[in-house]
Amino acid sequence: KILTEFFGKEPRRTMNASECVAKGCALQCAILSPTFKVKEFQVNESFPFAISMSWKGLAPEGENGAAEGHQSIIVVPKGSLIPCLKAVTILRSGTLTFDLQYADVSDLQGP
């Protein structure tokens, strides 16, 4: 249903999973072979969910050991190409706890 809405036409069901793998392998062999000329193309895969990172750490000494507020950022936005590499710098001198999770759990499908 999603593919039909996105592409505007019904997907074909004439090929099973084994045939798809075999055709993909044959295409990859043709791409790697110096004997065949294959039109260049690139397949980009994207991640359908946003991933957030949250952390909670202790306040620096001298502030009566009070706990800081819970902070979070989205490190991988929805639709990001994969693989992706993200660098996050957090300046802290005390104990720090990280959690990585899906940013919007309503996007996930349950059983």
N, C-alpha and C positions, 0 to 999 in steps of 0.2 A: 504494500500500500504506500509506504513512504517513497520507494523508488518510483512508483507510478506517478505520484504527485510531483516529485522533483524533476523527473525527466519528461513527463507528459506522455509516456507510452508504457504499455504493459511489458514487463521483462519476459523474455522467452524462457521456456522451461525444457528446451530440447537437449540440454547437456547435463550430465550428472557430475558429481564432485570429482570422480576419478578422471573423467575426460578433461575437466578444467585444469587439474594438476598436470596431466600429460601435455596438454597444449601449452601451458605456461612453461614447462620444462623444455619443450621443443623450441619455443620462442627464445628462451634464454640461451640455449645452445646455439641457435642461429646468430644471436647477437654476439656471442663470444667467438664464433668461428670466423676465421679470415676468408673462408670460401664463400660465404653468403653475405649479401648486402641487405640490411634490414633498416627500414626507416627508423630514425632515432626518436625515442619517446621517453618520457619520464613518468613514473608513477609516484605521486605524493600521497602519503597517508597522514590523516589528521586525527587528533585525539578528540572525541566528541564531548568530553567533560572538562570543566575547569577544576584545577587542583589548587587548594589553598594551603598555606603553611601558617600555623599559629604557634606562638611561643609565650611562655610565662617564665619570668626569672625574678630573682630577688633584687631589690633596690641596692645600689652601692652602699658600702658601709658608711656609717655616719648619718644615715637616715633612719635609725632605729630599727633596721632590719625589716621594714615594711615591704610587703609584696607589691610588685608593680601590677598594673592592670594587664589583662589578657589582650594580646595584640595579634593581628593576623593580616596577611596579604595574599593576593592571588598570584601564584608563581607561574602557573601554566594556564593561560586563558583558554576558554572553550574554542575548539577548532584549530589549535596550534598544530603545526606540522611536526611529525615525529620522525626520527629522534630529535629531541630538543635539549639544549643545555642552558641552565639558568644558574646565575651566581647571585647569592644574597649575602650582604655583609651586615652583621648585627654586632655592634660594639657593646660588650658586656664583660664584666670582670668576675661575676659570681656564677652560681649554678643556673643553668638554662635548660628548659625542657621544650622540645620541638614536637609538633604533631603535623603530619601531612594527611589531608583528607579531601574528598570531593567537596567542592565549594557549594554546590546546589544538589542536595540529595533527592530533590523532586525529579531531577533528570534521570535518575537511575530507575530501572525497571525491576520490580520484585517478582518472586515466583508466584 
